[in-house]
Amino acid sequence: MYKYNLFTKIVSIMVIMLIPITILYFYSNKTTTDVLRSELNVSNSNQLSFFQNQVETNMELLSSWPILLIHDPDILSLKDTYLNSEHLNLNAINLVKRIQTKISIQESSSNWKSKLYLYSPSIHRVVSESDAKPYRDEDLRREVKSGWHVDKIEEQSGDRFLFSWFSFTPYKSVFSPEEANTIMKVEFDSRNIEDMLDKFKSGGRRDPFYYKQGTGLIFNHSADQRLAKELVGRLEQEQLKGSESRTLDIDGESYSVNIVYSDKMGWYLIDYIPLSEILKPIHTSNRLFYFSISALLLMSCLVAYLLYVQVQVPVRNLVGGFQRLKQGDYSTRVDIKGKNEFSFLSGRFNSMVEQTQELIENVLMEKIHVREARLKQLQSQINPHFFYNCFSFITSMAKLNNMQAVVGMSHNLSRYYRYTTRQERDLVGLSEETEFVTHYLEIQGMRMSRLQYSMDIPPQMGKLEIPPLILQPLVENAVLHGIERMAEAGTLKITGNCRGRMMTLTVEDDGKGMTEEAIINLESKLGKAMDEEMGCGVWNVHQRMRLRFGEEAGLTFAPSSLGGLKVTLQWLIPPTDIK
């Protein structure tokens, strides 16, 4: 009932204490996670915006080149150069070379790899850093568009994009090659943006890329293109709304997606980070917290177990010892383990029980001695009036000169008297007691010629040991109070029976008998102190048997089938006496 009370209580208290701590930690953890996500989104958006500004700055720088070069003196003089033939003359060639040099210088002034082209309607040539070749007005008219124009180039290694910007003088709303004096084109490849994306990624970003609906995607060189395309597909389903931050779940993984839109480029700069990467420190902190909680709970269980072993187990053993002591087991002892207060208490308990056991054993020995003395006293209380009657019978027979009766009475009386006066033993064999009863009945048969008796006792019962003078008082009462008081009575029957350890001797007569009320009254007096109304014979037998064989031994009375009274003597023999 109390086996795990202390252990359970301590562990329960620790669990109850840890519950609010865990709840507060979860709340704090959620708040920290939300703040971290928010701050990280802001930081990512700022970094993307900064990167976007760098790209736009480079593109603005490139778009300013035509404006600068158009006012160059050599380029301005080119509009006044006219050819007489399809081939360039010496002056035109020198002029073109000077322009190519300036174009080369301008191209090398930028970190981006770009190309400058000068379209001259006067010589009808397109001049680049390394060439000056003719062009067709129809092709030029088709190519010239306002703002940055993007052409997609499909290659085996992946898509590539060419960005081009046209500037012409004089400016008109509708471009016409024939009416323009100078036309300049600046062109750069998307690889420049890819290189910038690589550098941006090396700063800790996760695969940023550019996207424009209907045009395509620009990746860094190590990008996960499959994942990026899947992200774009999900974004297109939910419609892009300019610069924003979203959380998308793809293939069981959550991603924090930051989007920055460039009005000048018309492209979206998209960056994504797995939330597991963002929350990795928090997850590490969570694991440390769970480990700490588990360790604390484990240590609490260990402390509770130590308290259980060091406190509750000794207390339980002491309580168990007291319970067994309460039930009368004075041989109980408590095991002493260790050297502490409980070992001291256990030692004192064992000493107390040992002293109590010795005291009780001494008291029991004294009680046994008292019982033996009482047995001796009860044994000496046999009523001697039988002897007086026998001597009176001998006197009467002698007066009648009946010497045979005198001799028979004297012989049986001497055997009877020798048995009653030479009882140094506490126990005698049942066969000796029945022989003694036979002599008694022979004596009574001389006094009452109508007396007839029978004795049926199994041979194995003859070896049983009983207190002396146990059966004779019962037979004497049957003769004196049953048969002698009725002239027509004269039958006496003695039988023995054994059922396992239970032994019974029955004495029945056909004499006067007793009423049921008288039988109940007699049985109730047997367990009380002897009074004057009750003869000592039956009470003596009952008390001596109970003292010798225990509470189950004694006398019972009932009407006999012969017509008189049936007296049953029963006792339980020890297991060692069974043969």
C-alpha positions in Angstrom: 0.0 0.0 0.0 2.8 2.4 0.9 5.6 0.7 -1.1 6.1 3.6 -3.6 4.4 6.5 -1.7 7.6 8.5 -1.1 9.1 7.7 -4.4 5.9 8.6 -6.3 5.3 11.8 -4.3 8.8 13.2 -5.0 8.7 12.3 -8.7 5.2 13.8 -8.9 6.3 17.0 -7.2 9.3 17.3 -9.6 7.0 16.7 -12.6 4.5 19.4 -11.4 7.4 21.8 -10.9 8.7 21.2 -14.4 5.3 21.7 -16.1 5.1 25.5 -15.7 8.9 25.8 -16.6 8.2 23.8 -19.8 5.1 25.9 -20.6 7.1 29.1 -20.1 9.9 27.8 -22.2 7.6 26.9 -25.0 6.0 30.3 -24.9 9.4 32.0 -24.9 10.6 29.7 -27.6 7.6 30.6 -29.8 8.1 34.3 -29.2 11.8 34.0 -30.0 11.0 32.1 -33.2 8.5 34.6 -34.4 10.8 37.5 -33.7 13.7 35.7 -35.4 11.6 35.1 -38.5 10.4 38.7 -38.6 13.9 40.1 -38.1 15.4 37.7 -40.5 12.8 38.5 -43.2 13.6 42.2 -42.7 17.3 41.6 -42.9 17.0 39.4 -46.0 14.8 42.0 -47.7 17.3 44.7 -46.9 20.2 42.7 -48.3 18.2 41.8 -51.4 17.3 45.4 -51.9 20.9 46.4 -51.5 22.0 43.8 -54.0 19.2 44.9 -56.3 20.4 48.4 -56.1 24.0 47.3 -57.0 22.7 45.5 -60.2 20.5 48.5 -61.1 23.5 50.8 -60.6 25.6 48.8 -62.9 22.9 48.8 -65.5 22.4 52.5 -65.1 26.1 53.0 -65.6 26.0 51.0 -68.8 23.0 52.8 -70.1 24.8 56.1 -69.5 27.7 55.2 -71.8 25.9 56.0 -75.1 24.9 59.4 -73.8 28.6 60.1 -72.9 30.0 58.8 -76.2 27.4 60.4 -78.4 29.0 63.8 -77.6 32.5 62.6 -78.3 34.2 64.8 -81.1 35.2 61.8 -83.1 31.7 60.3 -83.0 30.2 63.7 -83.8 32.5 64.1 -86.8 31.5 60.7 -88.0 28.1 61.9 -88.9 29.7 64.3 -91.4 31.7 61.6 -93.1 30.3 60.4 -96.3 31.8 57.6 -98.5 32.1 57.8 -102.2 32.2 54.0 -102.4 31.3 51.0 -100.3 34.8 50.9 -98.9 36.2 53.2 -96.2 38.9 55.7 -97.2 42.0 56.4 -95.2 40.5 59.2 -93.1 37.4 57.1 -92.3 39.5 54.2 -91.3 41.6 56.4 -88.9 38.5 57.9 -87.5 36.9 54.5 -87.0 40.1 53.2 -85.2 40.0 56.2 -82.8 36.4 55.5 -82.1 37.1 51.8 -81.5 39.8 52.7 -79.1 37.4 54.9 -77.1 34.8 52.1 -77.2 37.4 49.7 -75.8 38.4 52.1 -73.1 34.8 52.6 -72.1 34.1 48.9 -72.1 37.0 48.2 -69.8 35.9 50.9 -67.3 33.2 48.6 -66.0 33.5 45.3 -64.0 30.8 43.9 -66.2 31.7 42.3 -69.5 29.7 44.4 -72.0 29.7 45.5 -75.6 29.3 48.9 -77.2 28.1 49.3 -80.7 28.0 52.5 -82.8 25.6 52.6 -85.7 26.6 55.4 -88.2 23.9 56.1 -90.8 26.4 58.3 -92.7 28.9 55.5 -93.4 26.2 52.8 -92.9 28.6 50.8 -90.6 28.2 49.4 -87.1 31.4 50.0 -85.2 32.4 47.8 -82.3 35.7 47.4 -80.4 37.1 45.0 -83.1 35.0 45.5 -86.2 33.2 47.9 -88.5 30.7 46.1 -90.6 27.6 47.2 -92.6 24.1 46.8 -91.2 20.6 46.8 -92.7 18.1 49.4 -91.7 15.3 46.8 -91.5 17.3 44.8 -88.9 18.2 47.9 -87.0 14.6 49.2 -87.0 13.4 45.8 -85.6 16.0 45.8 -82.9 15.7 49.3 -81.5 13.3 49.4 -78.5 12.9 51.7 -75.6 14.5 50.7 -72.3 16.3 47.5 -71.6 15.5 44.8 -74.0 16.2 41.1 -73.1 16.8 38.3 -75.6 16.7 34.7 -74.5 19.4 32.4 -75.8 18.8 28.7 -75.3 22.0 26.7 -74.8 22.7 23.1 -73.8 24.2 24.2 -70.5 21.1 26.4 -69.7 19.3 29.5 -70.8 21.3 32.8 -71.3 20.0 36.3 -71.6 21.3 39.3 -73.6 20.4 42.8 -72.2 20.6 45.6 -74.7 20.0 49.4 -74.5 19.7 51.7 -77.5 20.3 55.5 -77.6 20.1 57.7 -80.7 20.3 61.3 -81.7 18.3 63.3 -82.4 15.7 61.7 -80.2 12.3 61.1 -81.7 9.2 59.3 -80.4 9.3 57.0 -83.4 12.7 55.7 -84.4 13.8 56.0 -88.0 17.3 54.9 -89.0 17.4 57.3 -91.9 16.6 60.3 -89.8 19.1 59.5 -86.9 22.6 61.0 -86.8 24.1 58.5 -84.3 22.8 55.3 -82.8 24.6 53.5 -80.0 23.8 50.2 -78.4 25.2 48.8 -75.1 24.8 45.1 -74.5 25.8 42.8 -71.7 25.3 39.1 -71.0 23.3 37.6 -68.0 26.5 36.0 -66.9 27.5 39.3 -65.2 24.4 39.0 -63.0 25.2 35.3 -62.4 28.6 36.3 -61.2 27.1 38.8 -58.8 24.7 36.2 -57.6 27.6 33.9 -56.9 29.3 36.6 -54.8 26.1 37.4 -53.0 25.6 33.8 -52.2 29.1 33.4 -50.8 28.1 35.9 -48.2 25.8 33.3 -46.6 22.7 33.5 -48.8 20.9 30.5 -50.2 20.7 30.3 -54.0 19.2 33.8 -54.9 18.0 34.0 -58.5 16.2 36.4 -60.8 12.8 35.8 -62.3 10.6 37.5 -64.8 7.3 36.1 -65.8 7.2 35.1 -69.5 11.0 35.5 -69.9 12.8 33.1 -67.6 15.1 32.7 -64.6 18.7 33.7 -64.0 20.5 31.4 -61.6 23.8 31.5 -59.8 26.2 28.8 -60.9 25.5 26.4 -58.0 21.8 26.9 -57.7 19.3 24.1 -57.2 17.3 24.9 -60.4 14.7 22.2 -59.8 13.8 23.6 -56.4 13.9 27.2 -57.7 11.5 26.4 -60.6 9.2 24.6 -58.1 9.2 27.7 -55.9 8.4 30.0 -58.9 5.6 27.6 -59.9 4.1 28.0 -56.4 4.6 31.7 -56.4 2.9 32.1 -59.8 -0.1 30.1 -58.4 -0.5 32.7 -55.6 0.3 35.7 -57.7 3.4 37.8 -57.0 2.7 41.2 -55.4 6.0 43.0 -55.6 8.4 42.9 -52.7 7.2 40.6 -49.9 8.1 37.6 -47.7 6.3 34.2 -47.7 6.6 30.8 -46.2 6.2 27.9 -48.6 6.2 24.1 -48.0 7.9 22.0 -50.6 8.6 18.3 -50.3 8.0 18.4 -46.6 10.4 21.3 -46.0 9.4 24.8 -45.1 11.2 27.7 -46.8 11.3 31.4 -45.9 11.0 33.1 -49.3 12.0 36.8 -49.7 11.1 38.7 -52.9 12.3 42.1 -54.1 10.9 43.6 -57.3 13.0 46.0 -59.5 10.9 48.6 -61.3 13.9 49.5 -63.5 14.7 45.9 -64.6 11.2 44.5 -64.4 12.7 41.4 -62.7 12.1 39.8 -59.3 15.1 39.0 -57.1 14.1 35.9 -55.1 15.9 34.3 -52.2 14.9 31.3 -50.1 16.2 29.7 -46.9 15.0 26.5 -45.3 13.4 27.3 -42.0 15.4 24.4 -40.5 18.5 26.3 -41.2 17.1 29.5 -39.6 15.8 27.6 -36.6 18.8 25.3 -36.2 20.2 27.3 -33.2 16.7 27.2 -31.6 16.3 23.5 -32.3 19.8 23.0 -30.7 18.6 25.0 -27.7 15.4 23.0 -27.6 17.4 19.7 -27.5 19.6 21.1 -24.8 16.5 22.1 -22.8 14.9 18.7 -23.3 18.2 17.0 -22.3 18.4 19.3 -19.2 14.7 18.5 -18.3 15.3 14.8 -18.8 18.5 14.9 -16.8 16.8 16.8 -14.0 13.9 14.4 -14.0 16.3 11.4 -14.0 18.3 13.0 -11.1 15.0 13.6 -9.3 14.1 9.9 -9.8 17.5 8.9 -8.5 17.2 11.2 -5.4 13.7 9.8 -4.9 15.0 6.3 -5.2 17.8 7.0 -2.7 15.3 8.4 -0.3 13.1 5.4 -0.9 15.9 3.0 -0.2 17.5 5.0 2.7 14.2 6.1 4.4 11.1 4.4 3.2 12.5 0.8 3.0 13.8 0.9 6.6 10.6 2.5 7.8 8.6 -0.2 5.9 10.7 -3.0 7.4 10.1 -1.5 10.9 6.4 -1.2 10.3 6.3 -4.8 8.9 8.2 -6.0 12.0 5.7 -4.3 14.3 2.8 -5.8 12.3 4.3 -9.3 12.7 5.0 -8.6 16.4 1.4 -7.5 16.8 0.2 -10.8 15.3 2.3 -12.7 17.9 5.4 -13.6 15.9 8.1 -12.8 18.4 10.8 -14.5 16.3 10.6 -11.7 13.8 13.8 -9.6 13.3 14.6 -6.6 11.1 17.6 -6.7 8.8 20.2 -4.1 9.7 21.9 -2.4 6.7 24.4 0.4 6.8 25.2 2.7 9.7 22.5 5.4 10.1 19.6 6.3 12.3 17.4 3.6 10.9 20.1 0.9 11.5 20.2 2.1 15.2 16.3 1.9 15.4 16.4 -1.6 13.8 19.0 -2.7 16.3 16.9 -1.4 19.2 13.8 -3.1 17.7 15.6 -6.4 17.5 16.9 -6.1 21.0 13.4 -5.2 22.3 11.8 -8.2 20.5 14.5 -10.5 21.7 14.0 -9.4 25.3 10.2 -9.7 24.9 10.5 -13.2 23.5 12.7 -14.2 26.4 10.3 -12.8 28.9 7.3 -14.5 27.2 9.2 -17.8 27.1 9.9 -17.5 30.8 6.3 -16.8 31.4 5.2 -19.7 29.3 7.6 -22.0 31.2 6.1 -20.8 34.5 2.6 -21.4 33.1 3.6 -24.9 32.0 4.9 -25.6 35.5 1.6 -24.3 37.0 -0.3 -26.5 34.6 1.7 -29.5 35.7 1.1 -28.7 39.3 -2.6 -28.3 38.6 -2.7 -31.7 36.8 -1.2 -33.3 39.9 -3.7 -31.5 42.0 -6.7 -32.5 39.8 -5.4 -36.1 39.7 -5.4 -36.3 43.5 -9.1 -35.1 43.7 -10.6 -38.5 42.7 -13.5 -39.1 45.1 -12.5 -41.9 47.6 -16.1 -42.9 48.4 -15.7 -45.9 46.0 -13.1 -47.4 48.3 -15.5 -47.1 51.3 -18.2 -49.0 49.4 -15.8 -51.7 48.4 -14.7 -52.3 52.0 -18.3 -52.3 53.1 -19.0 -55.0 50.4 -16.1 -57.1 51.7 -17.4 -56.8 55.3 -20.9 -57.8 54.3 -19.6 -60.8 52.3 -17.5 -61.9 55.2 -20.5 -61.8 57.5 -22.4 -63.9 55.0 -19.4 -66.3 54.9 -19.1 -65.7 51.1 -15.3 -66.1 50.8 -15.2 -66.4 47.1 -16.8 -62.9 46.8 -14.4 -61.6 49.4 -11.4 -63.0 47.5 -12.6 -61.7 44.1 -13.3 -58.3 45.5 -10.0 -58.2 47.3 -8.1 -59.2 44.1 -9.8 -56.6 41.8 -9.6 -54.0 44.6 -5.9 -54.5 45.1 -5.2 -54.2 41.3 -7.5 -51.2 41.2 -5.8 -49.6 44.2 -2.3 -50.2 42.9 -3.1 -48.4 39.6 -4.5 -45.4 41.4 -1.7 -45.1 44.0 1.3 -45.7 41.8 0.9 -43.0 39.1 4.3 -41.3 39.0 3.8 -40.8 35.2 1.9 -37.9 33.6 0.6 -40.1 30.8 -0.3 -43.8 30.5 -1.3 -46.0 27.7 -5.0 -46.3 26.8 -4.6 -50.1 27.1 -3.6 -49.7 30.8 -6.5 -47.4 31.5 -9.0 -49.8 29.9 -7.6 -52.7 32.0 -8.0 -50.5 35.1 -11.7 -49.8 34.0 -12.2 -53.6 33.6 -11.2 -54.2 37.2 -13.5 -51.5 38.3 -16.5 -53.0 36.4 -15.7 -56.4 37.8 -15.9 -55.0 41.3 -19.2 -53.2 40.5 -20.5 -56.4 38.9 -20.0 -58.2 42.2 -22.2 -55.5 43.9 -24.8 -55.5 41.1 -25.4 -58.8 39.4 -27.5 -57.1 36.7 -24.6 -55.1 35.4 -23.5 -56.2 31.9 -20.8 -54.3 30.0 -19.0 -54.5 26.6 -15.8 -52.8 25.4 -15.0 -52.2 21.7 -11.7 -50.3 21.3 -9.5 -50.7 18.2 -6.1 -52.2 19.0 -4.2 -49.3 17.5 -5.8 -47.0 20.1 -4.3 -49.1 22.9 -0.9 -47.5 22.3 -2.2 -43.9 22.7 -1.0 -42.0 25.8 -3.6 -40.2 27.9 -3.6 -38.8 31.4 -4.4 -41.5 34.0 -7.9 -41.9 35.6 -9.6 -40.4 32.6 -12.0 -43.1 31.5 -12.8 -44.5 34.9 -14.8 -41.5 36.2 -17.0 -41.6 33.2 -17.7 -45.3 33.7 -18.3 -44.7 37.4 -20.9 -42.0 36.7 -22.7 -44.2 34.3 -22.9 -47.0 36.9 -23.7 -44.9 39.9 -26.0 -42.2 38.4 -27.4 -44.1 35.5 -27.7 -47.8 36.0 -27.8 -48.0 39.8 -30.8 -45.6 40.1 -33.0 -47.8 37.8 -33.8 -51.4 38.8 -34.4 -52.5 35.2 -31.1 -50.9 33.9 -27.9 -52.9 33.7 -26.2 -52.4 30.2 -22.9 -50.4 29.7 -21.1 -50.0 26.4 -17.6 -48.6 25.9 -16.4 -47.9 22.3 -13.4 -46.3 20.8 -13.0 -44.7 17.3 -10.2 -42.9 15.4 -10.6 -40.6 12.4 -7.3 -39.2 11.4 -5.9 -37.3 14.3 -9.3 -37.1 16.1 -9.7 -39.8 18.8 -13.0 -40.5 20.6 -14.1 -42.7 23.6 -17.8 -43.2 24.1 -19.5 -44.5 27.3 -23.2 -45.3 27.0 -25.8 -46.8 29.4 -29.4 -47.7 29.5 -29.9 -46.0 32.8 -31.8 -42.9 34.0 -30.3 -40.5 31.4 -30.6 -36.7 31.4 -33.0 -34.1 29.8 -31.8 -31.9 27.1 -31.9 -28.9 29.3 -29.9 -30.7 32.0 -27.3 -31.7 29.3 -26.9 -28.1 28.2 -26.6 -26.9 31.8 -23.9 -29.6 32.5 -21.9 -28.7 29.4 -21.9 -25.0 30.2 -20.6 -25.7 33.7 -17.6 -27.8 32.4 -15.8 -24.6 31.3 -16.3 -22.8 34.5 -14.9 -23.2 38.1 -16.2 -26.2 39.9 -19.2 -25.6 42.2 -20.7 -27.6 45.0 -23.6 -28.9 42.9 -21.3 -30.5 40.4 -19.2 -33.5 41.2 -15.5 -33.2 40.6 -15.1 -36.4 38.4 -16.6 -35.2 35.1 -15.2 -31.6 35.6 -11.8 -33.1 36.5 -11.7 -35.2 33.3 -12.8 -32.3 31.1 -10.2 -29.8 32.5 -7.3 -32.3 32.5 -7.9 -33.2 28.8 -8.1 -29.5 27.8 -4.9 -28.7 29.7 -3.1 -31.6 28.0 -4.5 -31.6 24.5 -5.8 -28.1 23.9 -9.1 -26.4 23.4 -10.5 -29.0 21.0 -10.3 -31.8 23.7 -13.1 -32.4 26.3 -16.4 -34.0 27.0 -19.8 -33.8 25.2 -23.1 -35.3 26.3 -26.1 -36.6 24.3 -29.0 -39.1 24.7 -27.9 -42.7 24.1 -29.6 -45.1 21.7 -29.6 -47.6 24.7 -32.0 -45.3 26.5 -29.7 -43.6 29.0 -26.9 -41.1 28.5 -24.0 -41.1 26.0 -20.8 -39.4 27.1 -18.1 -38.8 24.4 -14.5 -38.0 25.2 -12.5 -36.6 22.2 -9.0 -35.2 21.7 -6.7 -34.4 18.9 -3.4 -36.2 18.9 -0.1 -34.6 17.6 0.9 -35.4 14.0 3.9 -37.3 15.3 1.7 -39.8 17.1 0.0 -41.0 13.9 1.3 -44.4 12.7 
